């Protein structure tokens, strides 16, 4: 297959293979970009109905756009071969990061928040992944999570058993046999109980699998493991798992509760939606970051409610609101002037001046709050502000470094009600003259004692 061209794609190298097919890196000759090119395996391609559903589901998934989802570009057939062209994501999988011990609890939670937000968008569109696992989540070099293979699993799944099947052990045996034949899609160690028992499933199956991934990220091991595939399926369907706090005593109880809610055996006992999971994960993130167990701050709850009233990118309401405020102020001045009460304006002017001064300095205060958090990270050397850019110089960063910094910039952007969003710029291993030039310019907020100025 390597060196062959299908449609306008030239296949360059093999990236991986599985029961559904083989994934290659290919070049899109029309748009001159690299793509991940998945070819449906021959045994599936021989079934016209399965091939049709494979392409139909991939086309449906292509309509789901979210930063945490690897985009589906194309789904078609050429020379009798069914294929899907997807966004080529450079980075490392969760599996690689766990094996390399490059994640801490906070980084794990922040990555899963991104993934859950992507799942929420897909679930809204009626798309269920059905194969969420460590190998299907990539973290890019700049710390952003990407879900791979969206929309492919559903189209390949074989018919499931009836809900009222009287013999659960028999359904597990059938699921095992179907999985080994490539009929039921899903990696055994990450399946939900309903997948293990061959039953119908919905979006809550993805949340169970994501709970397994989060468990693995914070403990280094999967919650359900057996000596054989059958033992693992049985554990998923019937056994309770060891609490994460029993494996790592320093993990907060809130993280344990969140994971356990994802891993409930009955779908109706899990989170009803990915949005609710994100809400609780944000609370866990705050707790880990601060080291203090507390209720969600009132201002955070109010701010979340206001997000539905404002567009953080364009702030279309700011100008009309400012004009309305100006009209009211002019009317007040005219009324007070006509009534001979000009002196009554003084309290309002004083309050307005205080509000103006506070609003004008808000951006700098937000950057200082970010710098205070970033200073706790050993790899951060310099924090500088060149509005709207926040520049961080880091030395020998790990994957969790970029995840944490992205989370910090999103937090301060979430506190803005007008003005341009902050942009994160990370510069690695900067030293010598380049570092001196940066430090000589205005806007430096923090400098580590370990910043290297020598060439």
Buried (B, 14 or more C-beta within 10 A) or exposed (E): EEEEEBBBBBBBEEBEEBBBBBBBBBBBEEEEEEBBBBBBBEEBBEEEEBBEBBBBBBBBBBEBEBEBBBBBBBBBBEEEBBBBBBBBBEBBBBBBBBEEEBBBBBBBBBBBBBBBBBBBBBBBEEBBBBBBBBBBBBBBEBBBBBBBBBBBBBBBBBEBBEEEBEEBEEBBBBBBEBBEEBBBBBBBBBBBBBBBBBBEBEBBBBBBBBBBBBBBBBBEEBBBEBEEBBEBBBBBBBBEBEBBBEBBEEBBEBBBBBBBBBBBBEBEEBBEBBBBBBBBBBBBBBBBBEEEEEEBEEEBEEBEEEEEEBEEEEBEEBEEEEEEEEEEBEEEEEEBEEEEEEEEBEEEEEEEEEEEEEEEEBBEEBBBBBBEBBBEBEBBBBBBBBEEEBBBBBBEBBBBBBBBBBBBBBBBBBBBBBEEBBEBEBBBEBBEEEBBEBBEEEBBBBBBEEBBEEE
